[in-house]
Amino acid sequence: MSLAGLKAQPSGRVIPPAQPTANVRMLKTPFQAFSRRASAVTSLVMVALLAACAQTPRVGAVVEDRAVGNAGNKPQVLAAPVVPVVDVKPLPGAENAGKPGYYTVKPRDTLIQIALDNGQNWRDLARWNNLGNVNLIEVGQVLRVVQPGVELSAAATTKPVLTAKVDAPRQLAAPVAGAAPASAPSAAATAAVAGAKPPASRDAGDDDVSWGWPTADAVSAGFDEQRNKGLAFSGKAGDAVLAAADGRVIYAGSELRGYGNLIIIKHNAAYLTAYAHNQTLLVKDDQAVRKGQKIAEMGSSDADQVKLHFEVRKQGKPIDPAKLLPAR
């Protein structure tokens, strides 16, 4: 730099002249080079992406022709799923549902309860209905509850209840030897009750029963068709329970819910009696008994206190025992 290019300022300072234009261009050159390199890289990336797109096959959406009248291109109709057909067999006796002399099993029913409600021996019901296992009855199953060969009309099934005749105490004959078992086709009580008629005959003669009190204890609750289907007697554990009339034991056990240790005696084709909540049972199934015979000891099985629950049923329907028992 020559001294001629220097300018003197009023302050005495010397200011050098401006740099040549070529030097300014040199300052811009690195930035421009970087910019050019970035543009080149971007261009290469774009070219690569375009090439990749060009190589990928383009798949268009399948368009279905649904034009009306185009029979050749109708949309495919899918068939409904095939449901396997289950061969449901009707329950035994279903063809007799609703007929007189038949009963349709309901939830919680047992064969013993059905027999009690229809005034029958549960063994007879098992035989009449060919039940291999008496504990396997199905809801909806229809059971015969009258002896085969006895055809009842609708009127016969609603026969009014008659008051039984009360006879004075009489000398009882010993049970007939070799009596037919309760499961025989004839009435279960024919061997124990003289003159008893077979199930086919249910007339006023069935009311000719000599009744006696089932215990010497006092009555604690009377008959109520809805809440108490018999008489309740309060007593002490071990008090004697007596057969109310001649007959044959058709059940002695504890399978019937709500009755505890129970005895059921069939007296003829129409009447049976039940003795519940016993402590001890002194008779067994199919045993002939006589009026006044001790058959059990009072207890509290399936009950909240010691008592005897005593029922009289005519053709399976509970009736008030007080109307049959003699005055004390």
NORRA-V53844 format. One record per residue. N is the residue number from 1. RES is the residue in three letters. PHI is phi as a letter, one per 30 degrees, with the letter a starting at -180 (999 if undefined). OMEGA is omega in whole degrees, -180 to 180 (none if undefined). BURIAL is I if it has 24 or more other C-alpha atoms within 12 Angstrom, else O. Layout:
n = (N:N)
res = (RES:RES)
phi = (PHI:PHI)
omega = (OMEGA:OMEGA)
burial = (BURIAL:BURIAL)
This chain:
n = (1:2:3:4:5:6:7:8:9:10:11:12:13:14:15:16:17:18:19:20:21:22:23:24:25:26:27:28:29:30:31:32:33:34:35:36:37:38:39:40:41:42:43:44:45:46:47:48:49:50:51:52:53:54:55:56:57:58:59:60:61:62:63:64:65:66:67:68:69:70:71:72:73:74:75:76:77:78:79:80:81:82:83:84:85:86:87:88:89:90:91:92:93:94:95:96:97:98:99:100:101:102:103:104:105:106:107:108:109:110:111:112:113:114:115:116:117:118:119:120:121:122:123:124:125:126:127:128:129:130:131:132:133:134:135:136:137:138:139:140:141:142:143:144:145:146:147:148:149:150:151:152:153:154:155:156:157:158:159:160:161:162:163:164:165:166:167:168:169:170:171:172:173:174:175:176:177:178:179:180:181:182:183:184:185:186:187:188:189:190:191:192:193:194:195:196:197:198:199:200:201:202:203:204:205:206:207:208:209:210:211:212:213:214:215:216:217:218:219:220:221:222:223:224:225:226:227:228:229:230:231:232:233:234:235:236:237:238:239:240:241:242:243:244:245:246:247:248:249:250:251:252:253:254:255:256:257:258:259:260:261:262:263:264:265:266:267:268:269:270:271:272:273:274:275:276:277:278:279:280:281:282:283:284:285:286:287:288:289:290:291:292:293:294:295:296:297:298:299:300:301:302:303:304:305:306:307:308:309:310:311:312:313:314:315:316:317:318:319:320:321:322:323:324:325:326:327:328)
res = (MET:SER:LEU:ALA:GLY:LEU:LYS:ALA:GLN:PRO:SER:GLY:ARG:VAL:ILE:PRO:PRO:ALA:GLN:PRO:THR:ALA:ASN:VAL:ARG:MET:LEU:LYS:THR:PRO:PHE:GLN:ALA:PHE:SER:ARG:ARG:ALA:SER:ALA:VAL:THR:SER:LEU:VAL:MET:VAL:ALA:LEU:LEU:ALA:ALA:CYS:ALA:GLN:THR:PRO:ARG:VAL:GLY:ALA:VAL:VAL:GLU:ASP:ARG:ALA:VAL:GLY:ASN:ALA:GLY:ASN:LYS:PRO:GLN:VAL:LEU:ALA:ALA:PRO:VAL:VAL:PRO:VAL:VAL:ASP:VAL:LYS:PRO:LEU:PRO:GLY:ALA:GLU:ASN:ALA:GLY:LYS:PRO:GLY:TYR:TYR:THR:VAL:LYS:PRO:ARG:ASP:THR:LEU:ILE:GLN:ILE:ALA:LEU:ASP:ASN:GLY:GLN:ASN:TRP:ARG:ASP:LEU:ALA:ARG:TRP:ASN:ASN:LEU:GLY:ASN:VAL:ASN:LEU:ILE:GLU:VAL:GLY:GLN:VAL:LEU:ARG:VAL:VAL:GLN:PRO:GLY:VAL:GLU:LEU:SER:ALA:ALA:ALA:THR:THR:LYS:PRO:VAL:LEU:THR:ALA:LYS:VAL:ASP:ALA:PRO:ARG:GLN:LEU:ALA:ALA:PRO:VAL:ALA:GLY:ALA:ALA:PRO:ALA:SER:ALA:PRO:SER:ALA:ALA:ALA:THR:ALA:ALA:VAL:ALA:GLY:ALA:LYS:PRO:PRO:ALA:SER:ARG:ASP:ALA:GLY:ASP:ASP:ASP:VAL:SER:TRP:GLY:TRP:PRO:THR:ALA:ASP:ALA:VAL:SER:ALA:GLY:PHE:ASP:GLU:GLN:ARG:ASN:LYS:GLY:LEU:ALA:PHE:SER:GLY:LYS:ALA:GLY:ASP:ALA:VAL:LEU:ALA:ALA:ALA:ASP:GLY:ARG:VAL:ILE:TYR:ALA:GLY:SER:GLU:LEU:ARG:GLY:TYR:GLY:ASN:LEU:ILE:ILE:ILE:LYS:HIS:ASN:ALA:ALA:TYR:LEU:THR:ALA:TYR:ALA:HIS:ASN:GLN:THR:LEU:LEU:VAL:LYS:ASP:ASP:GLN:ALA:VAL:ARG:LYS:GLY:GLN:LYS:ILE:ALA:GLU:MET:GLY:SER:SER:ASP:ALA:ASP:GLN:VAL:LYS:LEU:HIS:PHE:GLU:VAL:ARG:LYS:GLN:GLY:LYS:PRO:ILE:ASP:PRO:ALA:LYS:LEU:LEU:PRO:ALA:ARG)
phi = (999:c:d:d:d:d:c:d:c:e:d:j:d:c:c:d:d:d:d:d:d:d:d:d:d:d:d:d:d:e:d:d:d:d:d:d:d:d:d:d:d:e:d:d:d:d:d:d:d:d:d:d:d:d:d:d:d:c:c:d:d:d:c:c:d:c:d:d:j:d:d:d:b:d:d:d:c:d:d:d:d:d:c:d:d:c:d:d:d:d:d:e:i:e:d:c:e:i:d:d:i:b:b:c:d:c:e:i:d:b:d:d:d:d:d:d:d:c:i:b:d:d:d:d:d:d:d:d:c:h:d:d:b:d:c:c:b:c:d:j:d:c:c:d:c:b:d:e:j:c:c:c:d:d:d:d:d:c:e:d:d:c:d:d:d:c:c:d:e:b:d:c:d:d:e:d:d:i:d:d:d:d:d:d:d:d:d:d:c:d:d:c:c:d:i:d:c:d:e:d:c:b:b:d:d:d:d:d:b:d:c:b:d:d:a:d:d:d:d:c:a:d:d:b:e:c:c:b:d:a:c:c:b:c:a:c:e:j:e:d:c:c:d:d:a:d:l:b:d:c:a:b:l:b:d:d:e:j:c:i:d:b:b:b:c:c:c:a:d:c:c:b:b:b:b:c:i:d:d:b:c:c:b:b:e:i:c:d:b:c:e:i:d:d:c:a:c:d:a:b:d:h:b:c:a:d:a:c:c:c:b:b:b:c:h:i:c:d:b:d:d:d:d:c:d:d:d:d)
omega = (-180:179:-179:-178:-179:178:177:179:-179:-178:-179:179:180:-179:178:-180:180:-179:-179:-179:-179:179:177:179:-179:177:-179:-172:179:179:-179:179:179:180:-179:179:178:180:-178:179:179:180:180:179:180:180:180:179:179:180:179:179:-179:-178:-179:-179:-179:-180:179:179:178:-179:-180:-179:179:-178:179:178:179:-174:-177:-177:178:178:-178:179:-180:179:178:180:-178:179:-179:-179:179:-179:-178:180:178:179:-179:177:-176:-179:-179:-178:178:-179:176:179:180:-178:178:-176:180:178:177:177:169:-179:180:179:179:179:179:-178:-180:175:-177:172:-177:176:176:179:179:-179:-179:-176:177:-180:178:178:-175:179:-179:171:-173:175:-177:177:-178:-177:171:-179:171:-177:177:-178:177:180:-179:173:178:-179:-178:-179:180:180:-178:179:-180:177:-177:177:180:-179:173:179:-179:177:-177:176:178:179:-179:-180:178:-179:-180:179:-177:-177:178:-177:179:-179:-175:-173:-175:-178:-175:-176:-179:177:179:-176:180:-177:-178:-178:178:-179:-177:179:179:-179:-179:-178:177:-175:174:-178:-178:178:177:-179:-176:176:180:178:-178:-178:173:-172:-178:-172:-178:-173:178:176:175:179:176:-180:179:178:-180:177:-176:171:-172:174:-177:179:176:177:-179:180:177:175:173:-176:-176:-177:-176:-174:176:-177:-177:176:-167:171:175:180:176:-175:173:-176:-175:-169:166:179:-180:-177:-170:174:-177:175:-178:176:-175:177:-180:-179:174:179:176:-180:-180:179:179:179:177:-176:-178:173:-176:-180:-177:180:-179:179:-177:178:178:179:171:172:-174:180:168:179:175:-176:176:-177:178:176:-176:-180:-178:179:-178:-174:180:177:180:none)
burial = (O:O:O:O:O:O:O:O:O:O:O:O:O:O:O:O:O:O:O:O:O:O:O:O:O:O:O:O:O:O:O:O:O:O:O:O:O:O:O:O:O:O:O:O:O:O:O:O:O:O:O:O:O:O:O:O:O:O:O:O:O:O:O:O:O:O:O:O:O:O:O:O:O:O:O:O:O:O:O:O:O:O:O:O:O:O:O:O:O:O:O:O:I:O:O:O:O:O:O:I:I:I:I:I:I:O:O:O:I:I:I:I:I:I:I:I:I:I:I:I:I:I:I:I:I:I:I:I:I:O:O:O:O:I:O:O:I:I:O:O:I:I:I:I:I:I:I:O:O:O:O:O:O:O:O:O:I:O:O:O:I:O:I:I:O:O:O:O:O:O:O:O:O:O:O:O:O:O:O:O:I:I:I:I:I:I:I:I:I:I:I:I:I:I:O:I:I:I:I:O:I:I:I:O:O:I:I:I:I:I:I:I:I:I:I:O:I:O:O:O:O:I:I:O:O:O:O:O:I:I:I:I:I:I:I:O:O:I:I:I:I:I:I:I:I:I:I:I:I:I:I:I:I:I:O:I:O:O:I:I:I:I:I:I:I:I:I:I:I:I:I:I:I:I:I:I:I:I:I:I:I:I:I:O:I:I:I:I:I:I:I:I:I:I:I:I:I:I:I:I:I:O:O:O:O:I:I:I:I:I:I:I:I:I:I:I:I:I:I:I:I:I:O:I:I:O:O:O)
